[in-house]
Amino acid sequence: MGLFDNIQEAVDFIRHTVEFQPKTGIILGTGLGNLVEEVDTRASIPYSSIPHFACSTVESHRGELVLGHLESHPVVIMSGRLHYYEGWTMQQVTFPVRVLGALGIERLIITNASGGINPHLRSGDIVVVRDHINLLPENPLRGPNDERLGPRFPDMSQPYHPGLRRMALQIARECGIRAFEGIYSALQGPNLETPAEYAMLRRLGADCTGMSSVPEVLVARHQRIPVLMLSLVTNVAFPPDVIRETTVEEVIALAQEAQPRLTLLLRKILCSLEEAKPSS
């Protein structure tokens, strides 16, 4: 079976499990999984049950697809993502996004935890990503292209939807949440970057850096799905004299501490999307 048929098999399984039409897909990053507890859940499906899904192996990533309503808005949430550094191929990492697209989502909201390399950023700040620098060694679009999924050479002049970015920044201001537009850089991991690498990324123009998300963006845009990325700064990594040793436990703890602000922002965004629906 090819990619298109695998996607359809996964979609058929999900639709057989629950009759539900999500409008917004959400991917939850490291330490940000508690949002699913606020969902009026219709179904929670382990990745291991869904045909052709890989299983997340990273601490704090539950590995469940959650469908339901949040702020009365129909969502499908990836509670836990897949990472290239876990050993999966880029096609496996991004297969869930293919499935969300085939389920009919109208937009994708991606969250992650990142290291701040803009000296104006502090731990707990949210970066509303307007562009990215892809330094990953592989591309999920490499290989034969199926035109039923998207074009051979997708345009990336607007990888992140301007309207969704404006909405996120406006809501953050109204809620008193520190949020800034910025550029996200993606490296392979799983090691954190060296001081020289952080300095290089800053010179390249990056504001924050992480080990995920860009492959998901590429596949979403290949499917012409609008994308919003919200990156939660969990550790400050620039200038070099502020860098200190960081553990994954500290990253998770910092993300969980800041999670209420990101959760509030996400809920308000979904409220605005629901209010903007045309009246029947």
N, C-alpha and C positions, 0 to 999 in steps of 0.2 A: 504494500500500500504506500502511496505517496503522501506528502504533507497535507494536501487538500483533503484526501480521504481520512487521514488521521484526525484532522480538525473536526470533520463532520461526525466521526465516531464519538469523539469526546463531547461534542455539543449534543448529540442524540442522547448520550448517557445522562447528561445534566438535565436536559428537558424531560427525560423519562422520570428522573428523580423528583423534580419539582416543576410545576407550571408557573413560571415567573419570568417577566420581561424586565431586566435591569436597564436603566438609562445611563448610569455612570459607573465606570469601573474604578476601583481604588486599589492600589498596591501599597501595603504597609511595610515600612522598612524596619531596621534593627531597633528594638526597644519600643516600638510604636504599636504593638499588637492589641492593646487594651480597647481600641476603638470598637472592635467587634462586640464587646460586651454591651454597647449602647444601641446595637441594631435590633430592631424588631424582626427577628430571624425567621425566615421561611424554611431555610435548609442550610446545613453546614456539612460540606462534603470533603472528607480527607483527600488530599492529592493522590494518595495511594490507591484510591478507589476509581479514579477517573482514568479512562484509557489514554495511554501515551504521556501522562503527566509524570515528571520526575518528582522526587520527594526532597523537600528542604532538609538540610542536615545541620543548619546553623542555630546556635542557641538563641532563643527568643523568637524564632520563626516557627509558628505552629504548624504550618503546612495544611491549611484548610481553605476551601472556597466557601465563602459565606454569602448567601443571597437573602435579601430582606429590605426593609425600609429604614432609613435614617433621616430624621426630620421629614417624614412622609415621602421621601424621595427614594425611588427604587434603585438599589445599588447591588453590585456584585463586588465583593472584597476578597482580594488575595491576602489572607492572613499569613504572611511569610512569603518571601520571594526566593528565587533560585539565583545562584551566583556562579559566574564562570570559574571562580577559584575553587569551588567545590569539586570540580572535575567534570561538570556537565558541558556538553557542547553548547555553542551559542543558540543552536536551533532548539535544544532542550530548555535552555534558560528562557527563551522567548515564546515557547509554544503556548503557555497559558494566555499570553496577550493575543495570540492568534485566535484562541478559543473565545476570549472575551469579545473580540471584534465580530466573530461569527455569531455570537449570542445577540448582537445588535446594540452594543453600547454606543452612545452618542459622543462620549468623551472619556478620557482616561486621566485620573489624578494619581500621580506617582509621588510617594514620600520616601525619604531616606535620611540616614544620619551621615554627617560629613565633618571633615576637618576644616576649620575656617582659616583661609590664607590671605584674606583681606584684613589688614591690621585694624580696621574699624569694626570688625565683627567680634561678638562676644559669645561665649557658650550660652545656648538657649535661644539665640537669634534664629529667625527663619529666613532663608534665602528663597525668594520666588525666582526660579531660574528662567532667564530669557535666552540663554544660548549655552552650548557646551563645547568642550574640547575633548575629543575621543582619542584616548591613548591606549585603548585596549588592543590586544594583538589579533583579534578576530572580529569578523562582522557577521551578524546573523543573516544578512541578505546575500552572503556569498554562496555561489552555486547556482544551479538551474533556477530560473524565475518562473513562477506560475502566475500568468497575467490575471487569473481569477482572484488572486490575493492582492496584487498591486503591480505597479510598473517596474520595469527593469532598473531604471535610474530615477528613484524618487527624489524630488526636490526637497532641500533642507534649508531654504532661505528663511522659513518661519517654523522652526521645530517646535516652538512653544506658543500656544495660542494667545495673541495679544489681548483679546477681550477677557479671557480667563485670568491672565496675569493682572490686568487692571482691577478686576473684581477682587482678587485675593489681596492686593495691596490696599485697596480702599477699605475692605472689611477689616484688615489688620489695623489700619489707622483708627477706625471707629472703635475697635475693641482694645486699643492701647497695647497692641502686640508689636514688638520690635521685628519688623520685616523689611527686607531690602531686595531689590532686583540684583541679580548677579549671574556670573558664569560658573558653571559646574564642570569640573574635570574628572574624568574617569580613568583609573588605572586598574591593573589586573588584581593586585593583592595576592594572598591574604595579608602579607606584611604591611604595616604602616610605612609611610614614606620617610626617607631620610631628610635631615635639614636641607641638604643640597637639592633634593627633589622638590621639597616644598618651595624653596626659593626659585627654582626653575619654573614651577607651575605659576607662581605669582608673576614672574617676568612674562610668561605667555599670556597673562591676562585673566587667569582663573581667580575666583573669589572663594571657592570652596572645592573640596575634592573628596571623592569616595570610590567605591569599588563596584558600583552597580548602575542601574537605571538607564544608562545610555542605550544598551541593546534593546530594552523595552521601548524606548522612544523611537528608535529606528524602525522597529517592526510596526508600532502603532502608526507612525507617519506613512509607512509603506502601504498601510490599509486606509490611509486618509482619515484617521481618527484624531481629533484635536486633543492636545496634551497640555496638562498643567503639572509642573513639578515643584514640590515644596521640600526643600532640604533643610533639615534641622542641624544646626551647628552644635556638635557635642564636645569638641575640643579645639582650642586655638593653637594653630601651628605656624604662625608667622607674626612677627619676625623671629629669626632663629633663637634669640635669647629667651623667648617665652616658652619654647618647646620643653615638655617634660615627658617622661615615660608614661605611656597610656596602655591600659589593658582593655580587652573587650568588655570585661565586667564594669569598668568605669564608663565606657561608652554607653552600655545598656542602662546603667543607673542614671546618667545624665539625660539620656533620651526619655526615660520614664519620668524624671523630674519635670522636664519641659513638656511632656506629652499633653497635659491639660490645655496648654495654649494652642498647640497644633490641632488638637481635637476640637476646640472651640472654633478655630478658623475653618476647619473642614465642615463642621456642622452649619456655620453661617453661610459658607459657600453653597452648600446643598439647599439651604433655605432660599437663598437668592435664586438658584436655578429653578426651584419648585415654584416660586412666586412669578418667575418670568415665563412660565408655561402659558401658551395661548388658552384662553377660556373656551370651554366646549359649548 
